[in-house]
């Protein structure tokens, strides 16, 4: 696995299908850097950091979460610096933290083979909550690079955050464009609301959680063509 450079300020560790690992984003400003999503496990996070160190890039001071799902968040206990999430994402993390600490990880492991592969070495499942909470939208100045985290309605979950790197005209979408995690339905009204958010932001490039970066029009076309209900 190699770290890929996307633009002046942006790198990412590519997704992997076998263990359902998403793209992990990295944004470097003149003063500090941040990551987008925390990884599936501590092992995933540590592999990401090893790639950053190989490129002589400083570890992120902040990790911004796109939504609560484990493949994007259960590496949080291993991150450098602090984690930022919207309040709804933190509620879900709190629920899973309590559930796993009380009952163990068996329910979590039963959810999908990719989870069992990620934790096949017997690693402990540790869930933590975010250090900082925002609502609506927050703007971060990394030094010569502006990053905006924006809550949005979306078909995949009800806690979606998209992350826009303004100087590079690049939008990280997490899994927001996908169908509903529970029902498998991609609601037309939520797709339209997300597409409105994307068009308002007006990025040139979109980075989905489990896909290669694409131009915005292709991303919108793929999402709207997949409407199922």
N, C-alpha and C positions, 0 to 999 in steps of 0.2 A: 504494500500500500504506500502511495506517495501523496504528499500534500500538493494540491493543485492551486496555482495562482489564477485568480479570476480577473483581477483588475488592480489598479494602483494600490488600493488599501485592503483588498479582500483575498483571502486564501480559504480553502476548504478541504477537509478530509472526506473523500467520496463515500457514498453509501455502500452497503454490502447486503445482499439479499439473504444469504444463508442464515445470518444471525439477526436479520431485520434491523441492521444498524443504519441510521439516517446520516445524511450529510451533516457534518459539524462545521459550522462557519467560524471564521476568525477575521476580525477587522482591526487594523493597526492605524492609530493616529500618531501624531507627533508627540503626544504626551502620555497616552496609555492605550491599552488594547482591550477588546472584549471578544467573547466567544458567543456563538448562537447555538444553543442547546448543549446539554451536559453529557450526553452519551447514555448507552444502554446499561453500563456497569462501570465499576472502577477500572477494569481492564481496558475497556473501550476508551475511557478518558485518558488513561496513562499512555495508550498508544498514540492518541491524538497529540498529547504533550511531547512525546518523543519526536514526532514529526516536526513540531514547532521548534524544538531545540536544535534539531538537525539543520534547520534553515536559519538558525540564530535569531529566531523571533521570540520576544519576551512572552512569558505565560500571561494569559488574560487576567486582568484585574477584576473583571465582571463577566458573568455568564447570564445571558438573557434567554429565557425559556419561551418556546413557541406554544406549547400546550403540555398537559400533564403526563401524557403517555410514557410508559416506562422506558421505551427505547430512546426517548429524548431527555429523560430526567433521572433515572435511577443511578447514574454516575455522579450525582450532585455531591455526594459526601467526599468525593475525591478531587473536586475542582480546586483550582487556585483562586483565591479571592472570594468574592461574594456572588450570590445568585439573585436575579431579579425576575419576578413573575407577576402576572396579574392576580387579583384576589381570588378569582374562581379557580385558577390553576393551583394556587396554594391550598385551597379547600380540598381539592382532590388528593393532593399529596399528603395532606394531614390525615385523610381517611385511610389511605393505603399504608401510611406509616403505622397507624393504630392497628389496622387489620393484621399486618405482617408481624408486628411486635407481639400481638396478643395470640395469634393462631399459627404463626410460622408461615413459610413461603409456599406451602403445597398448593393452595388455590392459584397463586401466581404462576407457578410452574405448569399447572394444568391448562393454562390458557392457550399456549401455542408451542409448537416444537422449537421455533426460533429462540424462545426464552430458555428452554432447556439446553439448547446448544450454547447460548451465551454464558450460562452458568454451569456448564458441564464439568468444570474443574472443581466444583464444590465451593465456589466463592459465596460468601455471605451476602444475602440481599439486605441492603440498608437503604431506607428511604428517609430523606430529610426534607424539611420545608425550606422555602426561599428565605433569604436574609432580608430582602426588600420587596415591598409590594407597591404596585401602581394601579391606577384605574384610568381608563380612557386612552391617554397618550402621554409618553414621556420623551423628551429630547435630550440626547447625550452628546456632548462635545468632546471628542477624543483628542482634539488638537489638529486643526486643519481637516477634520473629517466629522461630519454630523451624522448621527445615527438616531432614528426614531423608532420606538416600539409602540405599536398601535393595536389596541384591541379591535376585533372585528367579528361580526356574525359570519359563520361559515358552515358548510355542510358536514364537516368531519366531527367536530366537537363544539361544545358551547363555551369553551374557554380559549379560543384561538387568539394568538398574538402574531402579527407580522412585523418584520424588522426591516426597515428601509435605510440603506446607506446612501444618503443624499448625494454626496459628491461623486459616487460611482454609479448612480442611477440603477441600483440593484436592490431587489426585494426578496428577502427570505420568507418563504410562506409556511414552513413547517409542513404539516400534512393537511392544511386547511382546505385544499382543493379536493380532497378525497371524499368518498362516500361516508355515511355515518358509521362510526365505529361499532355501534351496537346493532343497528337494523340492517346495515348494508345498503340503505337507500340514500341517494344523492338528491336532496330536496331542491326543486327548481327555485323556490323563493330564496333559499339560503345561498345558492349559487349566484343568483342575481345580486344579492347584497354584497357578497364577497367580490364579485366582478366590479361592482360599483366602487368598492373600496380600492381595488387595484387600479382602476381607471383614474380615480381621483389622485392617487399617489403618482401615477404615470411613470413607472419605471421602464427602463429599456430591457433589463434582464430579470427573470424570475428564477429563484432557486427553490424547488420543492424538496421536501424531506427525503424522498426516496427516488429521485430522478436527476438526470443531468440538467445543468442550467440551460434555459431556453429563452428565446425572446418572448416578450410579454404577450404578443398576439397569439403565438402558438400555445402558450400556457392557458390563456382564456378560451381558445378554441377547444382544447382537450377537455377542459373542465366542463364547459357548457354542452359539449357533445355527449358527455357521460351522464347527463341528467336521467334519473330513473323514477322519479316520483315527486 
